Amino acid sequence: MGAEARLAELGITVPDVVPPVAAYQPTARTGNLVFTAGQLPARDGEMIAVGKVGEAVTEEQGYECARQCALNALAAIKAEIGSLDDIVRVVKAVVFVASTPDFTGQPKVANGASELLGEVFGEAGKHARSAVGVPVLPLDVPVEVELVVEVRS
């Protein structure tokens, strides 16, 4: 089953590409690799959470933000290549988590992105990952996600 059919089966709709909030493009392709810009947890034109994980944002809310960021990254990739069925594999995810100094659950938050990719792509969704705690992210969002995927020629 392809990624597009799997998303439909899961009841997940790929959103429109979130417009850039600064001077960059949503994706850059070189050869068979597509890199996304950092994607924020926007849904229907609004950020689904703001603030730091461990303070105003719970770990569970951070997980949901990471999931939404990954979905937004898939939207950007789809706009670049036409169909998510043309993704050969997810190579890498980088998940930035704006968190309080004492919060150490960044990997659990990042699982929101990783688990979505696994649900959609199965074995091809297994990827290398970094989960990085940072003091602040753009627009005071708690999570930002970048993806690198390999695509068919």
PyMOL commands that set and color helices and strands:
alter all, ss='L'
color gray80, all
select helices_A, chain A and resi 3-10+59-81+84-86+106-125+138-140
alter helices_A, ss='H'
color red, helices_A
select strands_A, chain A and resi 27-30+33-36+42-43+46-47+87-98+128-134+143-151
alter strands_A, ss='S'
color yellow, strands_A
deselect
rebuild
show_as cartoon
